[in-house]
Amino acid sequence: MSINEIEKQILLKNMNKQLQLENELEKLRPSVFYHCLKAIIICALAFAWGALVPSVSDEITAYLLLYGTILMGVHMCYENYRTNKRIDTLYKLLKRTT
């Protein structure tokens, strides 16, 4: 192999790695669909709980607050993971381009 071919292979590898990182960064972008789905799930759970347990209808506010708190906690953990993953990917991407 000549030096030119080796340099081309190295350049191709670097370009592929950068493209993979850019694709990963785009894949981790927050989506509007996820937020809408989360709101629909919260509403569905509240209605299902009220329908399945009639005695809860007096205390539905307490249970809605409980469900909301739990779901928001899970959502915050998930979004925190995605944010950290995006930052790591962006850091790798910036590190590769410099």
C-alpha positions as CSV (number, residue, x, y, z in Angstrom):
1,M,0.0,0.0,0.0
2,S,1.2,3.4,-0.8
3,I,1.1,6.4,1.6
4,N,-1.7,7.9,-0.5
5,E,-3.9,4.9,-0.1
6,I,-3.3,4.8,3.6
7,E,-4.1,8.4,4.0
8,K,-7.3,7.9,2.0
9,Q,-8.3,5.1,4.2
10,I,-7.6,7.1,7.4
11,L,-9.6,10.0,6.0
12,L,-12.5,7.7,5.0
13,K,-12.5,6.2,8.5
14,N,-12.6,9.6,10.1
15,M,-15.4,10.8,7.8
16,N,-17.4,7.7,8.6
17,K,-16.9,8.2,12.3
18,Q,-17.9,11.8,12.1
19,L,-21.0,10.8,10.1
20,Q,-21.9,8.2,12.7
21,L,-21.6,10.8,15.5
22,E,-23.7,13.3,13.5
23,N,-26.4,10.7,13.0
24,E,-26.4,9.8,16.7
25,L,-26.7,13.4,17.6
26,E,-29.7,13.8,15.3
27,K,-31.3,10.7,16.5
28,L,-31.2,12.0,20.1
29,R,-33.0,15.2,19.3
30,P,-36.2,15.6,21.4
31,S,-39.4,14.9,19.6
32,V,-42.8,16.6,19.9
33,F,-44.5,13.2,19.4
34,Y,-43.0,11.9,22.7
35,H,-44.4,14.9,24.7
36,C,-47.9,14.4,23.1
37,L,-47.8,10.7,23.9
38,K,-46.8,11.4,27.5
39,A,-49.8,13.7,27.9
40,I,-52.2,11.2,26.4
41,I,-50.9,8.4,28.7
42,I,-51.4,10.6,31.7
43,C,-55.0,11.3,30.8
44,A,-55.6,7.6,29.9
45,L,-54.3,6.5,33.3
46,A,-56.4,9.0,35.2
47,F,-59.6,7.9,33.4
48,A,-58.8,4.2,33.7
49,W,-58.1,4.5,37.4
50,G,-61.4,6.4,37.9
51,A,-63.3,3.8,35.9
52,L,-61.8,0.8,37.5
53,V,-62.0,1.9,41.1
54,P,-65.2,3.9,41.7
55,S,-64.4,4.6,45.3
56,V,-61.4,6.6,44.2
57,S,-63.6,9.2,42.5
58,D,-63.7,11.2,45.8
59,E,-59.9,11.2,45.9
60,I,-59.1,11.4,42.2
61,T,-57.1,14.6,42.7
62,A,-54.7,12.9,45.0
63,Y,-54.1,10.0,42.7
64,L,-53.7,12.3,39.7
65,L,-51.0,14.2,41.6
66,L,-49.4,10.9,42.5
67,Y,-49.4,9.7,38.9
68,G,-48.2,13.1,37.6
69,T,-45.4,13.2,40.1
70,I,-44.2,9.6,39.2
71,L,-44.5,10.2,35.5
72,M,-42.7,13.5,35.6
73,G,-39.9,11.9,37.7
74,V,-39.5,9.1,35.2
75,H,-39.6,11.6,32.3
76,M,-36.9,13.8,34.0
77,C,-34.6,10.8,34.4
78,Y,-35.1,9.9,30.8
79,E,-34.5,13.4,29.5
80,N,-31.5,13.8,31.7
81,Y,-30.0,10.6,30.2
82,R,-30.7,11.9,26.6
83,T,-29.3,15.3,27.4
84,N,-26.1,13.8,28.7
85,K,-25.8,11.5,25.8
86,R,-26.3,14.4,23.4
87,I,-23.6,16.4,25.2
88,D,-21.2,13.4,25.0
89,T,-21.9,13.0,21.3
90,L,-21.4,16.7,20.6
91,Y,-18.2,16.7,22.6
92,K,-16.9,13.7,20.6
93,L,-18.0,15.4,17.3
94,L,-16.2,18.7,18.2
95,K,-13.2,16.8,19.4
96,R,-12.9,15.0,16.1
97,T,-13.3,18.2,14.0
98,T,-10.5,20.1,15.8
